[in-house]
């Protein structure tokens, strides 16, 4: 069996419902990419996704990023001190 790649997930939604949909979509994407989500940043609700707190990950290049109206999800490589 192939080892799953550990990733950190950032989730933002314009509303709580949007954030829940974004997280569900992100978990589906992680499954088909064979990625294991080891940490979730958020969900962040409201405000602007581009300025939302990503817990020190904002300066990093995401592995993958998706946006839909009212929803954003991004995957990052974990920091060394993240559980994985």
C-alpha positions, 0 to 999 in steps of 0.5 A: 500500500502506498503511504499517504502524503501528509498535508495541511488544509486551509478552509475559508467560506463566506458563510458557515455553510460555504466553509462546510462545503469547502471542507467537504470538497477539500476532503474529497480532493485529498482522498483522490490525490492520496493525501492525508490531512494532518491539520486543518486551519479554519474553517475561517468564516467571513471576511476576505480569504486573501487576508485570512489567517493561515497560521504561518502558512500564508508565506508558503506556496500551496501544493494545490488551491481551489476557489469557488464562489464563497469558498476557498481551500488550499493544501500545504506541506506540513511544518516540521512540528505539525503532527504527521 
